[in-house]
Amino acid sequence: MRIKKVESTGTWEFKITALVLAAYFLVIFPLTRIFFRSNPWLSENADTVFFVVVIALLLAAQKANFTELGFSTIHLKQHLAVGAVCCLPVLLILPVLDMGLDFFGLAKHELLSRETGNMISSCFVSVPALLSVILLVPLIEQIFFTGIVVQSLLRKYNPVIAIYGAGLIYTLVDFKLSLATFGLGLIAGGLFRLTGTLYAPLLFHVSCVLAGILLVEVYPSLITVLGFLL
């Protein structure tokens, strides 16, 4: 089946994205690590707040609307289906690996055995907080990194360079230096290039967050196996 792409209609230039990223890495990131350390909430959420401000300013300045940011409803069902298909491997890999450990008798090995945590970790003190981690943060990050950064890079550079560059930028933000983070940025950018909308990248991002929570709370024995990704 041929996937129908929505052509980008964004009008903001790459120099705007470059200035925003420079402001983050040269101002927001140092402030977060040096001056905001005494405020746990601000230290943890300063980057998300910055992304929200940038998105709001872009919308307020009439440089973009939600359709231009990647929320066109053209071919919506097909793009949601693409995202759902991409989610399945991410969510199925954990139970499959867990069954594999049981099958080969490795689940009780001292290197892999860990106590199974509660379904809702202590870091998620409420349902709204859990929903924020699973839904709100991926939404904000996808609008910023994919809807803004990837779009502007695709207009200026070869698609391969643009997508790998966006994956690298996503990995460097908050210094989340891991294969999983790079892969998330890379695949999200690739899905946007394929569909022209944020639906598939957003669903994939949500599935990765869910998989991370399940890994810690339900399948802790797999942390050692998948440690090279984290």
N, C-alpha and C positions, 0 to 999 in steps of 0.2 A: 504494500500500500504506500502510495506516495504521500509524504507529509507536506501539507500546504503551509507555506510560510507567510507570515504577515510582514510586509516591508516596513522598515523603520521610518518613522516620520519626525523623529527628534530633531531639533534645530540648534541645540547648544553645541558650542565648539569644543574641541579637545583642550584648548587652553584653559577653559573654565574648570574642567576636570583636573587638569594639572595643578591649578591654583588651589583647588579644594584639597587634593591629596597632599600638596606641600604644606598647607595649613594644618592638616592632621598630623603629619609626621614631624613637623618642626615646632608646632605649638601645643596641640592637644595631647599628643602622646607624652612629651616631656612633662607637661603640667600634671597629667594623670599620675605619672610615676614618681614625681618629686613632691608636688604640693597637695595632691588630693589623697595621699595615702592615709591621712588621719580620718578621712570620711569613706568608710567601706562602700556605701552605696554609690557615691560619686566616682570612686576609684574603679568600681566594677562596671559602671554603666555610662561613663563619660563618652566612650566611643559611640554608643548607640544614640545618646542625646545629640551628639555632633551630627550623626547621619540624619536624624530627624530634622534638625535645624536646616541642614543643607537641602533636603528634599522640600521642606516647607518654603524656603527662600526661592528655590527654583520654580515651584508652582506659583508663588505669590508674584514673582517677577514676570509671569506669563511666558517663561522660557520653555515650559513643558506643561502637559496635562497628563492624566493617568493613562490615557491611551498611548501617548508618546513614550511614557515610561515603561510600557510593556503590558498594559492591561486591555488591549483590544479584544473585543468579543468575537471577532471574525475567526472562524474555524475553532471556536472555543472547545467544543466536545472532543475534537481530534487532539488538541493540545493537552487537554486534561487526561485523555487516554494515554498519550505519550508519557506524561508525568507518572501516571499510575503504573505503567509497565516498568519504568525506571525505578520505582519505589520497591517493587517486589523483590529483586535480588538483595537489596540492602536489608530488608526486614526478614527475609527467609534465611540469610546466611548464618545468623546466630543460632536458631534452633537446629539447623542442619549440622553445623559444627559441633553443637552440644551433643546431638545424637551420635555423631561420629566419635567423640571422646568416650561416650558410654559404650559404644559398640566395641571399641578397641581396649576398653578397660583402663583408660587413662584419666577418667574423671576424678578418681580418688588419689591420684598421684600427688605427693606433697607439694610439688611445684605448681600444680594447677588447682588444688583444693582451696577454696575460699568460702567463707560463710556467705550464704545468699542474703542480700540485703532486703529491706522492706521495699515494697513497690513504690512508695513515695518516700524519697530520701529526705533526710533532715534539712537539706538545703532548699527543699520545696515546702515551705511552711504553709502554703495554702494552694487551693485549686487555681485561683487567678495567677499566682506566681508560676505554677507549673504550665498553665496555658500560655503565659507570656514567653517562657523559654521555648515551648514547642511551636507556637504560632507567630507571636508578635515579633520576636527578635529575628527569625528567619525572613519574615515579610519585610522588615526594615532593611535588613542586610541585602536581600535580593533586589529591592528597589534601588538601593545605593550602588552596590557593586555591579550588578548585572544591568539594571535599567539605566544607570547613568554611566558608570565606568566602562563596562563592556561595550555599550552602544557607541560611546565616543571613540574608543580604541578601534572598533570595527570600521568607523568612518575614515580613520587616518592610516591604519596599517593593514597589512595582509591578515586575513582571518586567523591563520595559525599563530602568527606573532601576537595578535590581539588577544586571543583566548588564553595562550600561555602567559602572556603578560598580566592579564587580569587574575589568573590563578596565583601568580607570584605575588601580586599586590595584596590579594585576599589573605595569603599566607603570612605576609609581613605585618599586616595590621594586628596589633596587640602581640606580635611575635609568636603567633600560633604555628611554630615551625614543625609541621608534621605532614606525612604523606596523606593522611586523611583530609586535612584542611586544604592542602594543595589540590587533591583530587576533587573535593567538593567545588572549589572555585573553578577548576578546569571543566568539569562536567556541566556545571550550571551555565558557564559561558558557552559551551558547545550546544547545550539544549536551546539556549536563546538564539544562537546562530541558526539552528535547525528550524525553530518555530517562529521566531520573531516576537514571542511573548514571554511573560514571566511565569506562566502557569506551571509548565513542566519543571523549570528550575526551582520554583518555590516548593512544589510537591516533593521533589528530590531532596531539597534541603530539610524539609520537615521530617522526611523518613530517616535522614542521617541523624538528626537530633533524637528522634525516638529510638533509633538503634543504639545511640550512645547511652541513653538512660537505661534501656533494657540490658545493655552490656554490664553496667555497674550494678543494677538492682536485681536482675533475674539470672544473668549468665556470668557471674564474676569469675568463674573458672576460665573463661575465654579471654580474660584481660591479658594473661601471660601469652596466649597464642597470638593474639592480635596486637600485642604491644608495639610491634614495629610500625604500626600505622598511627599510633597515638602520639 
